[in-house]
Amino acid sequence: MHVVATAGHVDHGKSALVRALTGMEPDRWEEERRRGLTLDLGFVWTELPGGGTTAFVDVPGHERLVGNMLAGVGPVPAVLLVVAADQGWQPQSEEHLAVLDALRVRHGVLAVTRSDLADPAPVREDALARIAGTSLGKVEAVAVSSVTGAGLDELRAALVRLTGALPAPDREADVRLWVDRSFTVRGRGTVVTGTLAAGTLRTGDRLELAAASAADGTAVRVRGLQSLKRDRAEAGAVARVAVNVHGVAADAVRRGDALLAPGRWSATALADVRLHGPDDPAAADLPRHLVLHAGSAAVPVTVRPLGPDTVRLTLARPLPLRVGDTALLRDPGRRRIPAGLTVLDVRPPKLARRGAGRARARELETVTGAPDGAAELRRRGLVRRAELLAMGVPAVAEPVAGDWLADPAHWADLRRRLAGAVEEHAARHPMDPGLPVEAARRTLGLPDRALVRALVRTAGGPALEQRDGRLYGRGTRPSLPPKVRAAVDAVRGELDRAPFRAPEAHRLAELGLTPAAVAAAVAAGTLLRIGDGIVLLPGADERAAAVLARLEQPFTTSEARRALDTTRRVAVPLLEHLDARGLTVRLDGTRRRCR
């Protein structure tokens, strides 16, 4: 299927033309048919010879209904621009063309209607000249009459050529269906409609509803799916679809909401964008308050100029936007389109310091809006893979820890800074040279301790190691003051005579070995701590395992205590230490064996 939107001034025959092309009535409301005036979006379709099915989104042309027109055109890749031969170019012709240009629509056909009432040639030439200066460029033009049928076959052929030139949609893309209608069908429940521009929908799919009425995404399930009023098991882009969803009431879904692939989108209320348009709109000239039209949504925004053509938008409510999205800003009071825009960043940094706006403008000078994973990673340094994908940017590197991606240069700089922080801490705390992992995380401003541990494991650069939740340079040991060193030597002398009779707490205090001093001696490798306040000589655990291996296996705690010539105070934590090291295996509440 292909989807084409109409555009043009009120009463130029858009609805009559699609009615003649399809044999279907696009005006859904009795008032529309009675007044001969399209008020809302209409949807009809036809089979074009050799061109498959083409669906039309018929939009209103009245100046007061441009918001409705934008909701229909926003997600659609091609346009049928209509100008009447007997009236020529009109104000809404100009505004609708400005909309198409702002949205960067590049595919279209011009239909000069009412060619039975006036010579279409002058209007045709004038319209083509105006269109040529926009994103549409050179388009095919056909003179038609919905009354006599003249030119309809030529227009059908032009539409076949138009749809044949459209780029192939990405049916594997993450679904984002902008809602243009929501209603209830008796016996089925809530149904929403929209133009599926990318991705594929299937019955049974789980989706998230990004709605103005809900702060967080509401989980819904696709109960049924229709396209062109036929039930479908699946529908791939581009297509007009009606989706029967379970999990939300119809009155909770409005035009401008969106159905999203779960976990793949992240709504934002802040975006940095680049302006574009035929008149090169200047950021400084924009009103502070405008309306952002994206997809079928219309959201008030506050505009903050950054550079000559870049601004920051603060949205009245979050929208699921991605880098590279096109949208437009509209001034409803003046009924004009100040600018189109391309989204550059949906997770921009805060601008809290003086001069931050100018610095941000310089940073955005080289950002094109084309999703670039490597460039985005360079700008951010660190970012979660899921967050990058939700921004619409491909992940170009493997995670360094968990879901975290890192720019290589930034990662190398972090490792150098980490090594420097470890050295500085060791110099300032010679008895306790190990830098706690949490302190390292705060020093580097990292969001996750796992990143600190990954930095330690990274090859290259200064050697680091982690022990007991602290970071050391390889070979780094505490430098013990003379008094502490003398006390440790005294303990080591006593343990030389009785290797498994650990000194009592009062003896350690008598020697001046405070808990901090003991910790420093353990970190220095001069003592081995096997329990709270219990220290032996380094290697005593392996010597104990060798003694116990000579016992009849299995053995009890009491037998181990006698073999090691020690007390229960030492034997119990020593055996638990041996279990933890894998030197012994506990069989039950009383017995163990050596490995």
C-alpha positions as CSV (number, residue, x, y, z in Angstrom):
1,M,0.0,0.0,0.0
2,H,1.0,3.6,-0.6
3,V,-0.4,6.6,1.4
4,V,-0.8,10.0,-0.2
5,A,-2.2,13.1,1.6
6,T,-4.1,15.9,-0.2
7,A,-3.2,19.6,0.3
8,G,-4.6,22.9,-1.0
9,H,-7.0,25.8,-0.5
10,V,-10.5,25.4,0.8
11,D,-13.1,24.7,-2.0
12,H,-10.5,23.8,-4.6
13,G,-12.0,20.3,-5.0
14,K,-9.7,18.1,-3.0
15,S,-12.5,15.9,-1.7
16,A,-14.3,15.8,-5.0
17,L,-11.1,14.7,-6.7
18,V,-10.4,11.8,-4.4
19,R,-14.1,10.8,-4.6
20,A,-13.7,10.7,-8.4
21,L,-10.5,8.7,-8.1
22,T,-11.7,6.2,-5.6
23,G,-15.5,6.1,-5.8
24,M,-15.6,6.5,-2.0
25,E,-16.9,9.4,0.1
26,P,-14.0,10.9,2.2
27,D,-16.2,13.2,4.2
28,R,-17.3,11.2,7.3
29,W,-19.6,13.7,8.9
30,E,-23.1,14.7,7.9
31,E,-22.3,18.3,8.4
32,E,-19.3,18.0,6.0
33,R,-21.5,16.6,3.3
34,R,-24.3,19.1,3.9
35,R,-22.0,22.1,3.8
36,G,-19.7,20.7,1.1
37,L,-16.8,21.6,3.4
38,T,-14.2,19.1,4.8
39,L,-13.8,19.7,8.5
40,D,-11.7,16.7,9.6
41,L,-9.5,14.0,8.1
42,G,-11.1,11.6,5.6
43,F,-9.7,8.3,4.4
44,V,-10.4,6.5,1.1
45,W,-8.5,4.2,-1.2
46,T,-8.3,2.7,-4.7
47,E,-6.4,0.2,-6.8
48,L,-4.3,2.1,-9.4
49,P,-3.6,0.2,-12.6
50,G,-0.1,-1.3,-12.2
51,G,0.4,0.7,-9.0
52,G,-1.3,-1.4,-6.3
53,T,-3.4,0.1,-3.6
54,T,-3.1,3.8,-2.9
55,A,-4.9,5.3,0.2
56,F,-5.6,9.0,0.5
57,V,-5.7,11.1,3.6
58,D,-8.0,13.9,2.6
59,V,-7.4,17.1,4.7
60,P,-9.4,20.2,5.3
61,G,-8.4,23.3,3.4
62,H,-10.0,26.1,5.6
63,E,-7.5,28.4,7.3
64,R,-9.1,27.7,10.7
65,L,-8.5,23.9,10.2
66,V,-4.8,23.9,9.5
67,G,-4.2,22.0,12.7
68,N,-6.4,19.1,11.4
69,M,-4.5,19.3,8.1
70,L,-1.2,19.0,9.8
71,A,-2.4,15.9,11.7
72,G,-3.1,14.2,8.4
73,V,0.0,15.2,6.5
74,G,2.6,14.7,9.3
75,P,3.2,11.0,9.0
76,V,2.5,10.7,5.2
77,P,5.4,10.5,2.7
78,A,3.7,12.0,-0.4
79,V,1.2,14.6,-1.3
80,L,-1.4,15.4,-4.0
81,L,-1.4,19.2,-4.1
82,V,-4.6,20.6,-5.5
83,V,-5.1,24.1,-7.1
84,A,-8.3,25.2,-8.9
85,A,-8.0,26.5,-12.5
86,D,-10.7,29.1,-11.9
87,Q,-9.3,30.5,-8.7
88,G,-5.5,30.0,-8.9
89,W,-3.0,30.2,-6.1
90,Q,-4.7,31.2,-2.8
91,P,-3.6,31.8,0.8
92,Q,-4.2,28.3,2.0
93,S,-2.4,27.0,-1.1
94,E,0.6,29.0,0.2
95,E,0.2,27.9,3.8
96,H,-0.2,24.2,2.8
97,L,2.9,24.4,0.6
98,A,4.8,26.0,3.5
99,V,3.7,23.1,5.7
100,L,5.0,20.5,3.1
101,D,8.3,22.4,2.8
102,A,8.7,22.6,6.6
103,L,8.1,18.8,6.9
104,R,10.6,18.2,4.1
105,V,8.1,16.3,1.9
106,R,9.9,15.4,-1.3
107,H,7.3,13.5,-3.3
108,G,4.2,15.0,-4.8
109,V,1.9,15.5,-7.8
110,L,0.1,18.7,-8.7
111,A,-3.5,18.4,-9.8
112,V,-5.1,21.5,-11.4
113,T,-8.8,20.9,-10.8
114,R,-11.8,22.5,-12.4
115,S,-10.0,22.6,-15.7
116,D,-13.5,22.5,-17.3
117,L,-14.2,26.0,-15.9
118,A,-11.0,27.8,-16.9
119,D,-7.7,27.4,-18.8
120,P,-5.5,25.4,-16.5
121,A,-2.2,26.4,-18.1
122,P,-1.5,29.7,-16.3
123,V,-2.4,28.3,-12.9
124,R,-0.3,25.2,-13.7
125,E,2.8,27.3,-14.6
126,D,2.4,29.6,-11.6
127,A,2.0,26.7,-9.1
128,L,4.9,24.7,-10.5
129,A,7.2,27.7,-10.2
130,R,6.1,28.1,-6.5
131,I,6.5,24.4,-5.8
132,A,10.0,24.3,-7.4
133,G,11.5,26.4,-4.6
134,T,10.5,24.0,-1.9
135,S,11.5,20.5,-0.8
136,L,9.1,19.1,-3.4
137,G,11.2,20.5,-6.2
138,K,10.1,19.6,-9.7
139,V,6.8,17.7,-9.7
140,E,4.5,16.3,-12.3
141,A,1.3,18.3,-13.1
142,V,-2.0,17.1,-14.5
143,A,-5.1,19.1,-15.4
144,V,-8.3,17.4,-14.3
145,S,-12.0,17.8,-13.9
146,S,-13.9,15.9,-11.2
147,V,-17.2,16.7,-13.0
148,T,-16.3,15.6,-16.6
149,G,-13.6,13.0,-15.7
150,A,-11.1,14.7,-18.0
151,G,-7.5,14.0,-16.9
152,L,-8.4,11.4,-14.3
153,D,-6.6,8.6,-16.2
154,E,-3.6,10.8,-16.6
155,L,-3.6,11.6,-12.9
156,R,-3.9,7.9,-12.0
157,A,-0.8,7.3,-14.2
158,A,1.0,10.1,-12.5
159,L,0.2,8.8,-9.1
160,V,1.5,5.3,-10.1
161,R,4.8,7.0,-11.1
162,L,4.8,9.0,-7.8
163,T,4.3,6.0,-5.6
164,G,6.7,3.9,-7.6
165,A,9.4,6.5,-6.8
166,L,8.8,6.5,-3.1
167,P,11.7,5.1,-1.0
168,A,11.0,1.6,0.4
169,P,9.8,1.8,4.0
170,D,11.7,0.1,6.8
171,R,9.3,-2.6,8.0
172,E,11.8,-3.8,10.7
173,A,11.8,-0.3,12.3
174,D,10.5,0.3,15.8
175,V,6.8,1.0,15.5
176,R,5.5,4.6,16.2
177,L,1.9,5.0,15.1
178,W,0.7,8.6,15.5
179,V,-3.0,8.4,16.4
180,D,-5.4,10.6,14.3
181,R,-8.7,9.0,15.5
182,S,-9.9,7.1,18.5
183,F,-13.4,5.6,18.9
184,T,-15.3,2.6,20.4
185,V,-16.6,-0.3,18.4
186,R,-19.4,-2.2,20.1
187,G,-18.2,-5.6,21.1
188,R,-14.6,-4.8,20.3
189,G,-13.7,-1.8,22.5
190,T,-11.1,0.9,21.7
191,V,-10.0,1.4,18.1
192,V,-7.4,3.9,17.0
193,T,-6.3,4.8,13.5
194,G,-3.2,6.3,11.9
195,T,-0.7,6.1,9.1
196,L,2.0,3.5,9.9
197,A,5.1,5.1,8.4
198,A,7.6,2.5,9.4
199,G,7.7,-0.9,11.1
200,T,5.2,-3.7,11.2
201,L,2.1,-4.3,13.4
202,R,0.8,-7.7,14.3
203,T,-2.2,-9.0,16.2
204,G,-1.1,-10.0,19.7
205,D,1.7,-7.3,19.8
206,R,2.4,-5.6,23.1
207,L,2.7,-1.8,22.7
208,E,3.0,1.3,24.8
209,L,0.6,4.2,24.5
210,A,2.3,7.6,24.9
211,A,-0.7,9.7,25.7
212,A,-1.3,13.3,26.8
213,S,-3.6,11.9,29.6
214,A,-0.9,9.6,31.1
215,A,2.5,10.5,32.5
216,D,4.0,7.1,31.8
217,G,3.5,4.7,28.9
218,T,0.4,2.6,29.2
219,A,0.8,-1.1,28.2
220,V,-1.7,-2.2,25.6
221,R,-2.2,-5.3,23.4
222,V,-3.3,-5.4,19.8
223,R,-6.5,-7.4,19.8
224,G,-7.3,-6.9,16.2
225,L,-5.9,-5.1,13.1
226,Q,-7.6,-3.8,10.0
227,S,-6.3,-2.1,6.9
228,L,-8.6,-0.9,4.2
229,K,-11.5,-2.3,6.3
230,R,-10.1,-5.9,6.0
231,D,-9.0,-7.9,9.0
232,R,-5.2,-8.5,9.0
233,A,-2.8,-10.7,11.0
234,E,-0.2,-8.1,10.3
235,A,0.3,-4.8,8.5
236,G,3.6,-3.4,7.3
237,A,4.5,0.2,6.5
238,V,3.4,2.3,4.7
239,A,-0.2,1.6,5.5
240,R,-3.4,3.1,6.9
241,V,-4.4,1.0,9.9
242,A,-7.1,0.6,12.4
243,V,-5.9,-1.0,15.6
244,N,-8.2,-2.6,18.2
245,V,-6.3,-2.2,21.4
246,H,-7.0,-3.8,24.8
247,G,-5.9,-2.0,28.0
248,V,-7.1,1.5,27.5
249,A,-10.5,3.3,27.1
250,A,-11.2,5.2,23.9
251,D,-11.7,8.5,25.8
252,A,-8.1,8.1,27.2
253,V,-6.6,8.2,23.7
254,R,-6.5,11.4,21.6
255,R,-5.2,12.6,18.4
256,G,-1.5,13.3,18.8
257,D,-0.9,10.3,21.1
258,A,1.2,7.4,19.8
259,L,1.4,3.6,19.9
260,L,5.0,2.6,20.4
261,A,7.2,-0.5,20.3
262,P,7.7,-1.2,24.0
263,G,11.0,-0.2,25.6
264,R,12.3,1.3,22.3
265,W,11.2,4.9,22.6
266,S,11.7,7.5,25.3
267,A,9.4,10.6,25.4
268,T,11.1,13.9,25.8
269,A,9.9,17.4,26.9
270,L,13.2,19.0,25.8
271,A,14.8,19.0,22.4
272,D,17.5,20.9,20.5
273,V,16.5,21.5,16.9
274,R,17.8,23.1,13.7
275,L,15.4,25.4,11.8
276,H,14.9,25.4,8.1
277,G,12.6,26.9,5.5
278,P,12.6,28.8,2.3
279,D,13.2,32.2,4.0
280,D,16.1,30.9,6.2
281,P,14.3,31.5,9.5
282,A,16.4,33.1,12.2
283,A,16.2,31.7,15.7
284,A,16.3,35.2,17.3
285,D,13.2,36.3,15.3
286,L,11.0,33.5,16.5
287,P,8.2,34.2,19.0
288,R,8.9,32.8,22.5
289,H,5.7,30.7,22.4
290,L,4.7,28.5,19.4
291,V,3.1,25.2,18.7
292,L,5.1,22.2,17.6
293,H,3.5,19.9,15.1
294,A,5.1,16.4,15.0
295,G,3.3,13.4,13.5
296,S,-0.3,14.0,14.4
297,A,0.6,15.8,17.6
298,A,0.3,19.6,18.3
299,V,2.0,20.7,21.5
300,P,2.7,24.2,22.8
301,V,6.5,24.9,23.2
302,T,8.7,27.6,24.6
303,V,11.5,28.6,22.3
304,R,15.0,29.5,23.5
305,P,17.4,30.6,20.7
306,L,20.9,29.0,20.8
307,G,22.7,29.8,17.5
308,P,21.6,31.5,14.3
309,D,19.5,28.5,13.2
310,T,19.3,26.4,16.4
311,V,16.9,26.6,19.3
312,R,15.9,24.6,22.3
313,L,12.3,23.7,22.6
314,T,10.6,23.0,26.0
315,L,7.4,21.0,25.3
316,A,4.2,21.4,27.3
317,R,4.1,17.6,27.3
318,P,6.6,14.9,26.4
319,L,6.6,13.4,22.9
320,P,8.3,10.3,21.5
321,L,10.8,12.1,19.3
322,R,14.1,10.9,17.8
323,V,17.1,12.4,16.3
324,G,16.5,13.2,12.6
325,D,12.7,13.7,13.0
326,T,11.2,16.5,11.0
327,A,8.5,18.7,12.3
328,L,7.4,22.3,12.2
329,L,6.6,25.3,14.4
330,R,3.4,27.2,13.9
331,D,2.1,30.5,15.1
332,P,-1.7,29.9,15.5
333,G,-2.4,33.5,16.3
334,R,-0.8,34.8,13.1
335,R,-1.8,31.7,11.2
336,R,1.7,31.2,9.7
337,I,4.5,28.7,9.7
338,P,7.6,30.4,11.0
339,A,9.9,27.4,10.4
340,G,10.4,23.7,9.8
341,L,12.9,21.9,11.9
342,T,15.1,18.8,12.2
343,V,15.5,17.3,15.7
344,L,19.2,17.2,16.6
345,D,19.1,16.0,20.2
346,V,16.3,14.6,22.4
347,R,18.5,14.3,25.5
348,P,20.3,17.7,25.6
349,P,22.4,18.9,28.5
350,K,21.2,21.4,31.0
351,L,22.2,25.0,30.3
352,A,22.7,26.2,33.9
353,R,25.9,28.2,33.7
354,R,26.6,31.6,32.1
355,G,27.5,31.2,28.5
356,A,26.2,27.6,28.3
357,G,23.8,28.5,25.5
358,R,26.6,29.9,23.3
359,A,28.8,26.9,24.0
360,R,25.9,24.6,23.1
361,A,25.3,26.5,19.9
362,R,29.0,25.9,18.9
363,E,28.6,22.2,19.7
364,L,25.5,21.9,17.5
365,E,27.2,23.6,14.5
366,T,28.5,20.3,13.2
367,V,25.4,18.2,14.1
368,T,23.3,17.5,11.0
369,G,20.4,15.5,12.4
370,A,21.5,12.4,10.6
371,P,21.8,9.7,13.3
372,D,25.5,9.1,13.9
373,G,26.4,6.7,16.6
374,A,30.1,7.4,16.8
375,A,29.5,11.2,16.8
376,E,26.8,10.9,19.5
377,L,29.1,8.8,21.6
378,R,31.9,11.3,21.3
379,R,29.6,14.1,22.5
380,R,28.2,12.2,25.4
381,G,31.3,10.2,26.4
382,L,29.1,7.6,28.2
383,V,25.6,6.5,27.4
384,R,23.5,3.4,27.9
385,R,22.9,1.4,24.7
386,A,19.1,1.3,25.2
387,E,19.0,5.1,25.7
388,L,21.0,5.6,22.5
389,L,18.7,3.4,20.5
390,A,15.7,5.2,22.0
391,M,17.1,8.4,20.7
392,G,17.1,6.9,17.2
393,V,20.9,6.6,17.0
394,P,22.6,3.3,16.1
395,A,24.9,1.7,18.6
396,V,28.4,1.4,17.0
397,A,30.4,-0.1,19.9
398,E,30.2,-3.0,22.3
399,P,29.3,-2.2,25.9
400,V,32.2,-1.6,28.3
401,A,30.1,-2.6,31.3
402,G,26.5,-3.8,31.4
403,D,24.6,-1.7,29.0
404,W,27.1,1.2,29.0
405,L,28.8,2.4,25.8
406,A,31.9,4.5,26.0
407,D,33.7,6.7,23.5
408,P,37.2,5.2,23.2
409,A,39.0,8.5,23.8
410,H,36.8,9.4,26.8
411,W,37.3,5.9,28.2
412,A,41.1,6.2,27.9
413,D,41.0,9.6,29.7
414,L,38.8,8.2,32.5
415,R,41.4,5.4,33.0
416,R,44.2,7.9,33.2
417,R,42.2,10.0,35.7
418,L,41.4,6.9,37.8
419,A,45.1,5.9,38.0
420,G,45.9,9.5,39.1
421,A,43.2,9.4,41.7
422,V,44.5,6.1,43.1
423,E,48.1,7.4,43.3
424,E,46.9,10.6,44.9
425,H,44.9,8.8,47.5
426,A,47.9,6.4,48.3
427,A,50.2,9.4,48.7
428,R,47.8,11.1,51.1
429,H,46.9,8.0,53.1
430,P,50.1,5.8,53.2
431,M,48.6,3.5,55.9
432,D,45.4,3.0,53.9
433,P,46.4,3.5,50.2
434,G,43.4,1.7,48.7
435,L,40.9,4.1,47.1
436,P,37.3,2.9,47.8
437,V,35.4,2.1,44.6
438,E,32.5,4.5,45.6
439,A,35.0,7.3,46.2
440,A,36.5,6.6,42.7
441,R,33.1,6.7,41.2
442,R,32.3,10.1,42.7
443,T,35.7,11.5,41.8
444,L,35.2,10.6,38.1
445,G,31.6,11.6,38.1
446,L,30.5,8.2,36.9
447,P,26.9,7.1,37.1
448,D,27.6,3.4,37.9
449,R,30.2,1.6,40.1
450,A,30.3,-1.1,37.4
451,L,32.1,1.4,35.2
452,V,34.9,1.8,37.8
453,R,35.4,-1.9,37.9
454,A,35.4,-2.1,34.1
455,L,38.1,0.6,34.0
456,V,40.3,-1.4,36.4
457,R,39.9,-4.5,34.0
458,T,40.8,-2.4,30.9
459,A,44.1,-3.4,29.4
460,G,46.7,-0.7,28.8
461,G,47.7,2.3,30.8
462,P,48.8,2.2,34.4
463,A,48.3,-1.1,36.2
464,L,45.4,-1.2,38.7
465,E,43.9,-3.9,40.8
466,Q,40.8,-4.2,43.1
467,R,40.9,-5.9,46.5
468,D,38.2,-5.9,49.1
469,G,36.3,-3.0,47.5
470,R,39.4,-0.8,47.1
471,L,41.6,0.2,44.2
472,Y,45.4,-0.1,44.3
473,G,48.2,0.5,41.9
474,R,49.8,-2.9,41.2
475,G,52.3,-3.6,44.0
476,T,51.0,-0.7,46.1
477,R,51.3,-1.5,49.7
478,P,50.6,0.6,52.8
479,S,53.7,2.4,54.2
480,L,53.7,1.5,57.9
481,P,55.0,4.1,60.4
482,P,57.9,2.9,62.6
483,K,55.7,2.3,65.7
484,V,53.2,0.2,63.7
485,R,55.9,-1.7,62.0
486,A,57.5,-2.5,65.4
487,A,54.2,-3.7,66.8
488,V,53.6,-5.9,63.8
489,D,57.1,-7.4,64.2
490,A,56.2,-8.2,67.8
491,V,53.1,-10.0,66.7
492,R,54.9,-11.8,63.9
493,G,57.5,-13.0,66.5
494,E,54.8,-14.5,68.7
495,L,53.2,-16.2,65.8
496,D,56.5,-17.7,64.7
497,R,56.5,-19.6,68.0
498,A,52.8,-20.5,67.9
499,P,51.5,-20.1,64.3
500,F,47.8,-20.6,65.1
501,R,47.5,-18.9,68.5
502,A,46.3,-15.5,67.4
503,P,46.9,-12.7,69.9
504,E,44.0,-11.6,72.0
505,A,42.3,-8.3,71.5
506,H,43.9,-6.8,74.6
507,R,47.4,-7.8,73.4
508,L,46.8,-6.0,70.1
509,A,45.6,-2.9,72.0
510,E,48.6,-3.2,74.3
511,L,50.9,-3.1,71.2
512,G,49.0,-0.1,69.8
513,L,47.6,-2.1,66.9
514,T,44.2,-0.3,66.4
515,P,41.8,-1.7,63.8
516,A,43.1,0.9,61.3
517,A,46.7,-0.2,62.0
518,V,45.7,-3.9,61.6
519,A,43.9,-3.1,58.3
520,A,47.1,-1.3,57.1
521,A,49.2,-4.3,58.0
522,V,46.9,-6.7,56.3
523,A,46.9,-4.5,53.1
524,A,50.7,-4.4,53.3
525,G,50.8,-8.2,53.4
526,T,52.5,-8.5,56.7
527,L,49.5,-10.0,58.5
528,L,46.6,-12.3,57.5
529,R,43.1,-11.4,58.8
530,I,40.9,-14.5,59.1
531,G,38.1,-12.9,61.2
532,D,37.2,-9.9,63.2
533,G,40.2,-9.0,65.4
534,I,41.9,-12.3,64.5
535,V,45.2,-12.2,62.6
536,L,47.8,-14.8,61.7
537,L,50.9,-14.8,59.6
538,P,50.5,-14.7,55.8
539,G,50.4,-18.3,54.5
540,A,49.1,-19.6,57.8
541,D,45.9,-20.8,56.1
542,E,47.7,-23.0,53.7
543,R,49.9,-24.4,56.5
544,A,46.8,-25.1,58.5
545,A,45.3,-27.0,55.5
546,A,48.5,-29.1,55.2
547,V,48.2,-30.0,58.9
548,L,44.6,-30.9,58.6
549,A,45.2,-33.0,55.5
550,R,47.2,-35.4,57.7
551,L,44.2,-36.1,59.9
552,E,41.8,-39.0,59.3
553,Q,39.1,-37.6,57.0
554,P,36.5,-36.3,57.7
555,F,37.4,-34.4,61.0
556,T,35.6,-32.4,63.5
557,T,36.2,-28.8,64.7
558,S,37.5,-30.2,68.0
559,E,40.0,-32.5,66.2
560,A,41.1,-29.6,64.0
561,R,41.6,-27.4,67.1
562,R,43.8,-29.9,68.8
563,A,45.9,-30.6,65.6
564,L,46.5,-26.9,65.2
565,D,47.2,-26.3,68.9
566,T,44.9,-23.4,69.1
567,T,41.7,-22.2,70.8
568,R,38.1,-22.4,69.5
569,R,38.1,-18.6,69.2
570,V,40.7,-19.1,66.4
571,A,39.7,-22.5,65.1
572,V,36.2,-21.6,64.0
573,P,36.9,-18.5,61.9
574,L,40.1,-20.2,60.5
575,L,38.0,-23.3,59.3
576,E,35.4,-20.9,57.8
577,H,38.2,-19.1,56.0
578,L,39.6,-22.4,54.7
579,D,36.0,-23.3,53.5
580,A,35.8,-19.9,51.7
581,R,39.2,-20.5,50.0
582,G,38.1,-24.0,48.9
583,L,40.9,-25.7,50.9
584,T,38.3,-27.6,53.0
585,V,34.7,-28.7,52.5
586,R,32.1,-28.6,55.2
587,L,30.0,-31.8,55.2
588,D,27.5,-31.1,57.9
589,G,27.2,-29.2,61.2
590,T,30.3,-30.8,62.8
591,R,32.5,-32.4,60.1
592,R,34.8,-31.3,57.3
593,R,37.3,-32.8,54.9
594,C,40.2,-31.4,53.0
595,R,40.0,-31.2,49.3
